[in-house]
Amino acid sequence: MARLDPHSYTESSQPLAKHVALTLYFDFAARTIHGSALLTLPAAHTGPLLLDTRSLLIHSVLDPHTTGPIPFSFPSDPTPDPVLGQPLCLSLSAQSAALVVFSTSPSSSALQWLSPAQTASKAQPFVYTQCQSIHARSLFPCQDTPAARLVFSARLNLPHPLTAVMAAARAAAPRDPVPGEAGSACPDALWCAAGRSVEEFIMDRPIPPYLFAFAAGDIAARDVGLRTRVHAEGGAALLDAAAREFAGAEEMIRAGEALFGPYEWGRFDLLVLPPSFPYGGMENPMMVFLTPTVIKGDASGAQVVAHELAHSWTGNLITNKTNEHFWLNEGFTTYAERRIVEVVQGEEMAALNMGIGWRGLNDEMDRFKDNMEFTKLKPNLEGIDPDEIYSQVPYEKGFQFLWRIERQVGRPTFDVFLKKYIAKFKFQSIDTETFLEFLKANLPGIENQIDLKQWVEGTGIPPDAMEPLSSIYSKIVSLSNEFKLGNIPKKQEVANWSGQEWELYIENLPKSVEPSQIAALDAHYRLSESRDYEVKVAFLQLAISSGCKEYFGEVERTLKQVGRMKYLRPLYTALVQGNAEEAKLSARRIFAEARDTYHPIAQGVVESILAKHS
C-alpha cells in the first residue's frame, strides 16, 4: 500500500470521505472536547480505512445505520509518531459511513484554551483552532491531508454566555439543547445541563481539513462591508480599531473578482484573535483569523487581509495536494495579494511589499544554507515536520516564479491564463506536475523560454529572479547603504514613512552593527517602541545581533506580549545564536515564563529553536 501524502496515514487505495458531521461538547474546565465524527464515504467499502489521529481518545466506532460496533485498532508502534500521530484503522464491511466517538486531549495541538485572565475581557474563557498544517487530526479523526476535500456540518454545545464563530455558514440561531441529539458523543445529563446552548454550522463547499476552524468566547461583531463582518474578543476599542483598519475589505473583494473571477464563498468575515494566535492570518474560508498585531492604525495591516482574501482563489479554491507542493498555495497567493494591493493601494505599496519579500527570501537562503533542500519550490518533506521548516521560500520564490512567467508572456496574457487555471481546477487539490502540464498546454513554448525544472526542483534563487525596482524601493535601499557609512536618515527623508518603509530599511541594514549606531537610530526614531510589530521586531532582532544588552528588557516584554511565530522565531533565534551566555539564559527563562501563553504550535517551534542551541 502507498501513502497518499508523506504527512498522512491516508492510503491511496482507500476511499476519501466526502462529508463529516461533527457533534462537539466543550468542557472549558477540563480543556477538552467530547465529540463524534460521522464520516461518510462516496460508496460502500469493505476492508481497512485509515484515519489520522494525534492526542485523541477513541471511545468507540459505530455503524450509524445499525448502531452496531465497527472493529478498530491502532496498527502502528504503540508510541505515536511525534509528527504524524497514530493511524486509526477501521475495519469496514460493505459500509459507507462510520461514527467515531472521541475526546480531545488538553494537549491537542489544534486548540488553544485561554483562561479568563488570558483574554481581553478578563471575564470569560476563550478557545480557538489552528489546523494548518497537520493539526486537524488532534481535533477529530480524519484523513488529514489537503488531498482529501470534504463538506461538513457541525453542532457545538457551549456554556452561556459564550458564542461561537466558524469557517462555515450559520445554519440556525443559537438554541437550547435537545435530549438525544448528541447520540454517543455526550450523555444528555451534560448536553442538556442548565446554562448550555447549541450552535449549528454548515460548510457546503468541499475544503481540506486544515481549513476547519472555529472559535468560542465573548465575541462581539460589526459590519464593515456588504460581505464582511469583523468579530473580536478584545472589547469595543479593539473592534473599533479593527473596523477602521479593514474598512476597505469590500473594495479588495471586488478587485480580486476582477482579477481572478467570482468570489465563491459568500461571506468574507474576519475574526481578530487574542495576541497568542501564532500566525499573521489564517485563510479559513468565510471566517479569516487574524492576529491583533496587524491592526496598525494606518490601514497597512489590510495587506495581510489582502493575502488571506487572495487565498479564496489560490489555496482554498485550488489547494496544494500535499505540503511538498505548498508553493501552489502560497506563491500564487503572494502574487495575487500584490496584484490586489496594486489596485487598491497603488503600485508603490505593492513594490514595497515585493521589496520586503525579496529581502526575506534572501534571508531564508542563509537560514537554510546547511540544508538547501528546503530552498526548493518542491522539497522532499518525508519525515519532516512542516511547522519546523515553515519559511518564506514557498511564498517568495513561488511569487518570483509566477512573476517571471508574467514578464515572459506579458501581463494581459498571464491574466487570461490565471483565470483559466482557477476555473479549471477550482475545488480541487493538485500537485506541481499538474500545474506545469497546464502551464505548457496553455502557454505553448514556455518551457523553452524559462527553465521550469530549475525553478521547481533547483535549490537557491534562480538567476532570472528579479529584485523589484521602484523609486521608493531604491531610495530606501540607498538610505540603508548610507547607514553603513555612519549616516542616519534625516527627518525630512522619512517624514512620510509608514511601517513598511521602516521595515524595508531595517531589513536592508547589516546583520550586525556598532551598538552606538543602534542607540543613535533609536534615539532619533524610537523604533524599539513602535506600535508596528514588524518594525519593532526587526529593530530588536538587529539590536540583539549587535550585542545591545540594554534592549533585552524590551525583547522580553515583546516575547511575553505576542505569540505570533513570525516574531517569536527571529527573536528567540537571535538570543540563542550568539556567544553571549546571558542572552541564551534569558531566552530559556523567558520561554519558561511565557510558554503557557503561546499556542501549542508556537511552543513546539520555540522548543525546537532552543534545543538546537542547547
C-alpha positions as CSV (number, residue, x, y, z in Angstrom):
1,M,0.0,0.0,0.0
2,A,1.1,3.6,-0.8
3,R,0.5,6.6,1.3
4,L,-1.2,9.5,-0.4
5,D,0.8,12.1,1.5
6,P,4.1,12.0,3.5
7,H,2.3,13.7,6.3
8,S,-0.8,11.4,6.5
9,Y,-1.5,7.8,7.0
10,T,-4.2,8.0,4.3
11,E,-3.8,5.2,1.8
12,S,-4.1,6.0,-1.9
13,S,-6.1,2.7,-2.4
14,Q,-8.7,3.7,0.1
15,P,-11.8,5.9,-0.5
16,L,-11.8,9.5,0.8
17,A,-14.6,10.7,3.0
18,K,-16.8,13.3,1.3
19,H,-18.8,14.5,4.3
20,V,-18.3,14.7,8.1
21,A,-21.0,15.6,10.6
22,L,-19.4,16.8,13.9
23,T,-21.1,16.9,17.3
24,L,-18.9,18.7,19.9
25,Y,-19.4,19.4,23.6
26,F,-17.0,22.0,25.0
27,D,-15.6,21.4,28.5
28,F,-13.7,24.5,29.3
29,A,-12.7,23.4,32.9
30,A,-11.1,20.2,31.5
31,R,-9.8,21.9,28.3
32,T,-11.4,19.0,26.4
33,I,-14.0,18.5,23.7
34,H,-16.2,15.4,23.8
35,G,-17.5,14.6,20.3
36,S,-18.4,12.4,17.5
37,A,-17.5,12.5,13.8
38,L,-19.8,10.8,11.3
39,L,-17.7,10.2,8.3
40,T,-19.5,9.4,5.0
41,L,-17.8,7.7,2.1
42,P,-18.8,8.1,-1.6
43,A,-19.8,4.4,-1.7
44,A,-19.8,1.2,0.5
45,H,-16.3,0.0,1.3
46,T,-15.1,-3.3,2.5
47,G,-11.6,-3.5,4.1
48,P,-9.4,-1.2,6.2
49,L,-9.9,2.6,6.3
50,L,-7.0,4.5,7.9
51,L,-7.6,7.8,9.6
52,D,-5.1,10.2,11.2
53,T,-5.3,10.9,14.9
54,R,-3.0,12.6,17.4
55,S,-3.7,13.0,21.1
56,L,-7.2,11.7,20.7
57,L,-9.0,9.3,23.0
58,I,-11.2,7.0,20.8
59,H,-14.2,5.6,22.8
60,S,-16.0,3.6,20.1
61,V,-16.7,3.3,16.4
62,L,-20.2,2.5,15.3
63,D,-22.2,1.8,12.2
64,P,-24.7,4.7,12.2
65,H,-27.4,2.6,10.4
66,T,-27.3,-0.4,12.7
67,T,-25.6,1.2,15.8
68,G,-23.5,-1.9,15.9
69,P,-19.8,-1.7,16.6
70,I,-17.2,-1.4,13.8
71,P,-13.9,-3.0,14.7
72,F,-11.0,-0.6,15.0
73,S,-7.3,-0.7,16.0
74,F,-4.1,1.3,16.2
75,P,-1.8,-0.7,13.9
76,S,1.4,1.4,14.3
77,D,4.0,1.3,17.0
78,P,2.5,1.9,20.5
79,T,4.4,5.1,20.7
80,P,2.8,7.7,18.4
81,D,5.0,9.3,15.8
82,P,5.9,12.8,17.1
83,V,4.9,14.4,13.7
84,L,2.2,12.1,12.3
85,G,0.5,10.8,15.5
86,Q,-1.2,7.4,15.2
87,P,-3.3,5.8,12.5
88,L,-6.8,4.7,13.5
89,C,-7.7,1.7,11.3
90,L,-11.5,1.0,10.8
91,S,-12.4,-2.5,9.5
92,L,-15.4,-1.9,7.3
93,S,-17.7,-4.5,5.8
94,A,-19.8,-3.1,2.9
95,Q,-20.3,0.1,4.9
96,S,-20.4,3.7,3.6
97,A,-20.3,5.5,6.9
98,A,-18.7,5.3,10.4
99,L,-19.4,7.2,13.6
100,V,-16.3,7.7,15.6
101,V,-16.8,8.8,19.3
102,F,-13.8,10.6,20.8
103,S,-12.4,13.1,23.2
104,T,-9.7,15.6,22.6
105,S,-6.7,16.0,24.9
106,P,-5.8,19.2,26.8
107,S,-2.5,18.9,24.8
108,S,-4.3,19.0,21.4
109,S,-2.0,20.9,19.0
110,A,-5.0,22.3,17.1
111,L,-6.6,24.0,20.2
112,Q,-5.6,26.8,22.4
113,W,-7.7,27.2,25.6
114,L,-7.4,30.6,27.2
115,S,-8.4,31.3,30.8
116,P,-10.4,34.4,31.5
117,A,-7.2,36.1,32.8
118,Q,-5.6,35.5,29.4
119,T,-8.4,37.3,27.5
120,A,-9.1,40.9,27.0
121,S,-12.4,40.8,28.8
122,K,-10.8,39.1,31.8
123,A,-14.3,37.6,32.4
124,Q,-14.9,34.7,30.1
125,P,-12.7,31.9,28.7
126,F,-11.8,31.5,25.1
127,V,-10.9,28.7,22.7
128,Y,-9.8,28.7,19.1
129,T,-8.4,26.3,16.5
130,Q,-5.4,26.3,14.2
131,C,-5.4,23.2,12.0
132,Q,-2.8,24.1,9.4
133,S,-0.5,22.3,8.6
134,I,-1.4,18.9,10.0
135,H,-3.3,19.6,13.3
136,A,-6.9,18.7,12.4
137,R,-6.1,15.1,13.4
138,S,-5.7,16.3,17.0
139,L,-9.3,17.8,16.9
140,F,-11.2,14.9,15.3
141,P,-10.2,11.7,13.5
142,C,-9.9,12.4,9.7
143,Q,-7.9,11.9,6.6
144,D,-5.7,14.8,7.4
145,T,-4.3,15.6,4.0
146,P,-5.1,18.5,1.7
147,A,-5.8,15.9,-0.9
148,A,-9.0,15.0,1.0
149,R,-11.6,17.7,0.4
150,L,-14.9,17.3,2.2
151,V,-18.0,19.2,3.2
152,F,-19.2,19.2,6.8
153,S,-21.9,20.1,9.3
154,A,-21.1,20.9,13.0
155,R,-23.2,21.1,16.1
156,L,-21.4,22.9,19.0
157,N,-22.6,22.8,22.6
158,L,-21.3,25.8,24.7
159,P,-21.8,27.3,28.1
160,H,-23.6,30.6,28.4
161,P,-22.8,33.4,27.7
162,L,-20.2,32.3,25.2
163,T,-20.9,32.4,21.4
164,A,-19.1,30.7,18.5
165,V,-18.0,31.6,15.1
166,M,-16.9,29.1,12.4
167,A,-15.4,29.0,9.0
168,A,-18.8,27.9,7.7
169,A,-22.3,29.3,7.3
170,R,-24.5,29.6,10.4
171,A,-27.4,27.1,10.0
172,A,-29.7,28.5,12.7
173,A,-29.8,30.8,15.6
174,P,-28.4,29.6,19.0
175,R,-30.9,27.3,20.7
176,D,-31.4,25.1,23.7
177,P,-30.0,21.6,23.6
178,V,-32.4,18.8,22.7
179,P,-32.2,15.4,24.5
180,G,-30.8,12.6,22.4
181,E,-29.4,14.8,19.7
182,A,-25.8,14.3,20.8
183,G,-26.1,10.5,20.5
184,S,-23.0,8.7,21.7
185,A,-20.9,11.9,21.7
186,C,-22.2,13.1,25.1
187,P,-24.7,12.0,27.7
188,D,-27.9,14.1,28.0
189,A,-27.0,15.0,31.6
190,L,-24.1,17.0,30.2
191,W,-25.5,18.0,26.8
192,C,-28.8,19.4,28.3
193,A,-27.4,20.8,31.5
194,A,-28.6,24.2,32.6
195,G,-26.7,27.1,31.1
196,R,-25.8,25.4,27.8
197,S,-26.7,26.4,24.3
198,V,-26.3,24.8,20.8
199,E,-25.0,26.5,17.7
200,E,-25.0,24.8,14.2
201,F,-23.0,25.5,11.1
202,I,-22.7,24.1,7.6
203,M,-19.9,24.2,5.0
204,D,-21.4,23.1,1.7
205,R,-18.2,23.6,-0.4
206,P,-15.5,20.9,-0.2
207,I,-12.5,22.0,1.8
208,P,-9.3,20.3,3.0
209,P,-9.2,19.5,6.8
210,Y,-6.6,22.2,7.6
211,L,-9.2,24.8,6.8
212,F,-11.6,23.5,9.5
213,A,-11.8,26.4,12.1
214,F,-13.9,27.7,15.0
215,A,-13.5,30.0,18.0
216,A,-15.7,30.4,21.0
217,G,-15.8,33.1,23.7
218,D,-17.1,36.5,24.5
219,I,-17.1,37.7,20.8
220,A,-18.6,40.9,19.5
221,A,-19.1,41.9,15.8
222,R,-19.6,44.8,13.5
223,D,-20.4,45.0,9.8
224,V,-17.8,46.8,7.7
225,G,-19.0,45.9,4.2
226,L,-21.6,44.1,2.1
227,R,-19.9,40.7,2.6
228,T,-17.7,41.4,5.6
229,R,-18.3,41.5,9.4
230,V,-15.4,42.0,11.8
231,H,-15.5,39.9,15.0
232,A,-13.3,40.4,18.0
233,E,-12.8,39.2,21.6
234,G,-10.9,42.2,22.8
235,G,-13.7,44.7,23.6
236,A,-15.1,47.8,21.9
237,A,-11.8,49.6,21.4
238,L,-10.2,46.7,19.5
239,L,-13.4,46.2,17.5
240,D,-13.4,49.9,16.6
241,A,-9.7,49.8,15.5
242,A,-10.3,46.6,13.5
243,A,-13.3,48.1,11.7
244,R,-11.2,51.1,10.7
245,E,-8.2,49.1,9.6
246,F,-10.3,46.7,7.5
247,A,-12.9,49.1,6.1
248,G,-11.7,48.5,2.6
249,A,-12.4,44.8,2.5
250,E,-15.3,45.1,0.0
251,E,-13.1,47.1,-2.4
252,M,-10.5,44.3,-2.1
253,I,-13.0,41.6,-2.8
254,R,-14.2,43.4,-6.0
255,A,-10.6,43.9,-7.1
256,G,-10.0,40.2,-6.6
257,E,-13.1,39.3,-8.6
258,A,-12.0,41.5,-11.4
259,L,-8.6,39.8,-11.5
260,F,-9.4,36.2,-10.7
261,G,-13.1,35.5,-11.2
262,P,-16.1,35.2,-9.0
263,Y,-15.7,35.0,-5.2
264,E,-17.1,31.6,-4.5
265,W,-17.5,31.7,-0.7
266,G,-20.4,34.0,0.0
267,R,-19.2,35.8,3.2
268,F,-15.7,37.2,3.9
269,D,-15.8,37.7,7.6
270,L,-12.8,38.4,9.9
271,L,-12.0,37.4,13.4
272,V,-9.4,39.2,15.4
273,L,-8.0,36.7,17.9
274,P,-6.0,37.2,21.1
275,P,-2.3,38.0,20.8
276,S,-1.3,34.3,21.2
277,F,-2.5,33.5,17.7
278,P,0.6,32.0,16.1
279,Y,0.2,33.4,12.5
280,G,-0.5,36.8,11.0
281,G,-3.6,35.4,9.4
282,M,-5.3,32.2,8.5
283,E,-7.3,31.9,5.4
284,N,-10.2,29.9,6.8
285,P,-13.0,30.2,4.2
286,M,-15.8,32.6,5.2
287,M,-14.0,33.4,8.5
288,V,-10.4,34.6,8.3
289,F,-8.5,34.5,11.6
290,L,-6.2,37.5,12.3
291,T,-3.6,38.5,14.9
292,P,-4.3,41.8,16.5
293,T,-0.7,42.8,15.6
294,V,-1.9,43.5,12.0
295,I,-4.0,46.4,13.4
296,K,-1.5,49.3,13.0
297,G,-3.7,52.3,12.7
298,D,-2.6,53.2,9.1
299,A,-4.5,50.6,7.1
300,S,-1.2,48.8,6.2
301,G,-2.5,45.8,8.1
302,A,-5.0,45.4,5.3
303,Q,-2.2,43.9,3.2
304,V,-2.5,40.8,5.5
305,V,-6.2,40.8,4.8
306,A,-5.4,41.0,1.1
307,H,-3.2,37.9,1.4
308,E,-5.9,35.9,3.2
309,L,-8.5,37.2,0.7
310,A,-6.3,36.1,-2.2
311,H,-6.4,32.6,-0.7
312,S,-10.1,32.5,-1.6
313,W,-8.9,31.7,-5.1
314,T,-5.5,30.2,-4.6
315,G,-5.3,27.9,-1.7
316,N,-8.9,27.5,-0.7
317,L,-10.4,27.1,-4.2
318,I,-7.3,25.4,-5.6
319,T,-5.3,23.6,-3.0
320,N,-1.8,22.0,-2.9
321,K,-2.2,18.2,-2.8
322,T,0.4,17.8,-0.1
323,N,2.7,20.1,1.8
324,E,5.5,19.3,-0.6
325,H,3.6,21.5,-3.1
326,F,2.9,24.3,-0.6
327,W,4.1,26.9,-3.1
328,L,0.9,26.3,-5.1
329,N,-1.0,27.8,-2.2
330,E,1.4,30.5,-1.0
331,G,3.4,31.5,-4.1
332,F,0.1,32.0,-6.1
333,T,-1.5,33.8,-3.1
334,T,1.5,36.2,-2.6
335,Y,1.3,37.0,-6.3
336,A,-2.5,37.5,-6.1
337,E,-2.1,39.6,-2.9
338,R,0.3,42.0,-4.6
339,R,-2.0,42.4,-7.6
340,I,-4.9,43.3,-5.3
341,V,-2.7,45.7,-3.3
342,E,-1.6,47.3,-6.5
343,V,-5.2,48.0,-7.5
344,V,-6.4,49.2,-4.1
345,Q,-3.3,50.9,-2.6
346,G,-1.2,51.7,-5.6
347,E,2.0,50.4,-7.3
348,E,4.4,51.9,-4.8
349,M,2.8,49.9,-1.9
350,A,2.9,46.8,-4.0
351,A,6.6,47.5,-4.8
352,L,7.4,47.9,-1.0
353,N,5.6,44.6,-0.3
354,M,7.7,43.0,-3.0
355,G,10.9,44.5,-1.7
356,I,10.3,43.2,1.8
357,G,9.6,39.8,0.3
358,W,12.8,39.9,-1.7
359,R,14.8,40.7,1.4
360,G,13.1,37.9,3.3
361,L,13.8,35.3,0.5
362,N,17.5,36.1,0.6
363,D,17.5,35.8,4.4
364,E,15.9,32.3,4.0
365,M,18.8,31.3,1.8
366,D,21.1,32.0,4.7
367,R,18.8,30.2,7.2
368,F,18.9,27.0,5.1
369,K,22.5,27.2,3.9
370,D,23.2,23.8,5.6
371,N,20.2,22.1,4.1
372,M,19.4,23.7,0.7
373,E,16.6,21.1,0.1
374,F,14.3,23.4,1.8
375,T,15.0,26.2,-0.7
376,K,13.3,24.2,-3.4
377,L,9.8,25.0,-4.5
378,K,9.1,21.3,-4.4
379,P,11.2,19.9,-1.5
380,N,11.3,16.3,-0.2
381,L,9.5,16.5,3.2
382,E,9.4,12.8,4.1
383,G,9.8,12.6,7.9
384,I,9.9,16.4,8.3
385,D,7.5,18.4,10.5
386,P,6.2,21.1,8.1
387,D,5.9,23.6,11.0
388,E,9.6,23.3,11.7
389,I,10.7,24.3,8.2
390,Y,7.9,26.8,7.6
391,S,9.6,29.7,5.7
392,Q,9.2,32.4,3.1
393,V,10.5,30.2,0.4
394,P,7.2,28.9,-0.9
395,Y,5.8,32.4,-0.7
396,E,8.5,34.5,-2.2
397,K,10.3,32.0,-4.5
398,G,6.8,31.0,-5.7
399,F,5.9,34.6,-6.3
400,Q,9.2,35.1,-8.2
401,F,8.4,32.1,-10.4
402,L,5.0,33.4,-11.4
403,W,6.3,37.0,-11.8
404,R,9.0,35.5,-14.1
405,I,6.3,33.9,-16.2
406,E,4.3,37.1,-16.3
407,R,7.3,39.1,-17.5
408,Q,7.9,36.5,-20.2
409,V,4.4,36.4,-21.7
410,G,3.1,39.8,-20.7
411,R,0.6,40.7,-18.0
412,P,-2.6,40.5,-20.3
413,T,-1.7,37.0,-21.5
414,F,-0.8,35.9,-18.0
415,D,-4.1,37.3,-16.6
416,V,-6.1,35.2,-19.1
417,F,-4.0,32.2,-18.1
418,L,-4.7,32.7,-14.4
419,K,-8.5,32.9,-14.9
420,K,-8.4,29.7,-17.0
421,Y,-6.3,28.0,-14.3
422,I,-8.7,28.9,-11.5
423,A,-11.8,28.0,-13.5
424,K,-10.2,24.6,-14.5
425,F,-9.1,23.4,-11.0
426,K,-11.5,25.1,-8.6
427,F,-12.5,22.9,-5.6
428,Q,-9.6,20.5,-6.5
429,S,-6.3,19.6,-4.8
430,I,-3.4,19.4,-7.3
431,D,0.3,18.9,-7.5
432,T,3.1,20.8,-9.2
433,E,3.2,18.4,-12.1
434,T,-0.5,19.1,-12.9
435,F,0.2,22.9,-12.8
436,L,3.2,22.5,-15.1
437,E,1.3,20.4,-17.6
438,F,-1.5,23.0,-17.7
439,L,1.1,25.8,-18.0
440,K,2.8,24.2,-21.0
441,A,-0.5,23.4,-22.6
442,N,-1.9,26.9,-22.3
443,L,1.3,28.9,-22.8
444,P,3.0,26.9,-25.6
445,G,6.7,27.0,-25.7
446,I,7.1,28.4,-22.2
447,E,9.4,25.5,-21.3
448,N,11.8,26.7,-24.0
449,Q,11.8,30.3,-22.6
450,I,12.1,29.6,-18.9
451,D,14.0,26.8,-17.1
452,L,11.0,25.3,-15.4
453,K,12.9,22.5,-13.9
454,Q,15.5,24.8,-12.3
455,W,12.7,26.9,-10.8
456,V,10.8,24.0,-9.3
457,E,13.5,21.5,-8.4
458,G,16.6,23.6,-8.1
459,T,18.0,25.0,-4.9
460,G,18.6,28.6,-4.1
461,I,17.3,31.7,-6.1
462,P,17.4,31.2,-9.9
463,P,19.5,33.7,-11.9
464,D,16.4,35.0,-13.7
465,A,14.7,36.0,-10.4
466,M,14.5,39.8,-10.2
467,E,14.9,42.3,-7.4
468,P,11.9,44.7,-7.5
469,L,12.5,48.1,-9.0
470,S,10.7,51.3,-7.9
471,S,11.8,54.8,-6.9
472,I,10.8,54.4,-3.3
473,Y,12.4,51.0,-3.0
474,S,15.7,52.3,-4.5
475,K,15.6,55.3,-2.1
476,I,15.2,53.1,1.0
477,V,17.9,50.7,-0.1
478,S,20.2,53.7,-0.7
479,L,19.5,55.1,2.8
480,S,20.3,51.7,4.2
481,N,23.6,51.7,2.5
482,E,24.3,55.2,3.9
483,F,23.7,53.8,7.4
484,K,26.7,51.5,6.8
485,L,28.8,54.7,6.4
486,G,27.5,56.0,9.7
487,N,24.7,58.2,8.3
488,I,21.2,58.1,9.9
489,P,18.3,59.2,7.7
490,K,17.2,62.8,8.1
491,K,13.8,63.6,9.4
492,Q,12.6,65.1,6.2
493,E,13.7,61.9,4.3
494,V,11.5,59.7,6.5
495,A,8.6,62.1,7.2
496,N,6.1,60.2,5.2
497,W,7.3,56.7,6.0
498,S,4.8,54.1,7.3
499,G,5.8,50.9,9.0
500,Q,6.5,49.2,5.6
501,E,9.2,51.7,4.7
502,W,10.9,51.3,8.1
503,E,10.7,47.5,7.9
504,L,12.4,47.5,4.5
505,Y,15.0,50.0,5.7
506,I,15.9,47.8,8.7
507,E,15.9,44.6,6.7
508,N,18.5,46.0,4.4
509,L,20.9,47.0,7.2
510,P,23.9,44.8,8.0
511,K,23.1,41.9,10.3
512,S,25.3,43.4,13.0
513,V,26.4,47.0,13.5
514,E,28.0,49.0,16.2
515,P,25.9,49.3,19.4
516,S,26.4,53.1,19.3
517,Q,24.7,53.2,15.8
518,I,21.7,51.2,17.1
519,A,21.3,53.6,20.0
520,A,21.6,56.7,17.8
521,L,19.0,55.3,15.4
522,D,16.6,54.5,18.2
523,A,17.2,57.9,19.9
524,H,16.0,59.6,16.7
525,Y,13.1,57.4,15.8
526,R,12.1,55.3,18.8
527,L,11.9,52.1,16.7
528,S,12.1,49.9,19.7
529,E,8.8,51.4,20.9
530,S,7.0,51.2,17.5
531,R,3.3,50.2,17.5
532,D,4.1,48.3,14.3
533,Y,5.4,44.9,15.4
534,E,7.1,44.4,12.0
535,V,9.3,47.4,12.7
536,K,9.7,46.8,16.4
537,V,10.8,43.1,16.0
538,A,13.1,43.8,13.0
539,F,14.8,46.5,15.1
540,L,15.1,44.4,18.2
541,Q,16.5,41.5,16.2
542,L,19.2,43.8,14.9
543,A,19.8,45.1,18.4
544,I,20.3,41.6,19.8
545,S,22.6,40.6,17.0
546,S,24.7,43.7,17.6
547,G,25.1,42.9,21.3
548,C,22.9,45.7,22.7
549,K,22.0,44.4,26.1
550,E,20.0,47.4,27.0
551,Y,17.2,46.2,24.7
552,F,16.9,42.8,26.5
553,G,14.1,44.2,28.6
554,E,12.1,45.3,25.6
555,V,12.7,41.9,23.9
556,E,11.3,40.2,26.9
557,R,8.2,42.4,27.0
558,T,7.6,41.7,23.3
559,L,8.0,37.9,23.7
560,K,5.5,38.0,26.5
561,Q,3.0,40.2,24.7
562,V,2.6,38.3,21.4
563,G,2.6,34.7,20.2
564,R,2.9,35.2,16.5
565,M,5.7,32.9,15.2
566,K,6.9,35.5,12.8
567,Y,8.1,37.4,15.8
568,L,9.0,34.6,18.2
569,R,11.2,32.8,15.7
570,P,13.7,35.6,14.9
571,L,13.9,37.0,18.5
572,Y,14.5,33.6,20.2
573,T,16.9,32.7,17.4
574,A,18.8,35.9,17.8
575,L,19.1,35.4,21.6
576,V,20.5,31.9,21.4
577,Q,22.6,32.2,18.2
578,G,25.4,34.4,19.6
579,N,28.1,33.6,22.1
580,A,26.6,35.6,24.9
581,E,25.6,33.1,27.7
582,E,23.5,35.8,29.3
583,A,21.3,36.0,26.2
584,K,20.9,32.2,26.0
585,L,19.9,32.0,29.6
586,S,17.4,34.9,29.1
587,A,15.8,33.1,26.2
588,R,15.2,29.9,28.2
589,R,13.9,31.9,31.2
590,I,11.5,34.0,29.1
591,F,10.2,30.9,27.3
592,A,9.6,29.1,30.7
593,E,7.6,32.1,31.9
594,A,5.7,32.8,28.6
595,R,5.2,29.2,27.4
596,D,1.7,28.7,28.6
597,T,0.5,31.9,26.8
598,Y,1.7,30.5,23.4
599,H,-0.3,28.3,21.1
600,P,0.9,24.7,21.1
601,I,2.3,25.1,17.5
602,A,4.4,28.1,18.6
603,Q,5.5,26.2,21.8
604,G,6.9,23.4,19.6
605,V,8.7,25.9,17.3
606,V,10.4,27.7,20.2
607,E,11.3,24.4,21.9
608,S,13.0,23.3,18.6
609,I,15.0,26.6,18.4
610,L,16.2,26.2,22.0
611,A,17.1,22.5,21.5
612,K,19.2,23.3,18.5
613,H,21.3,25.7,20.5
614,S,21.5,23.9,23.8
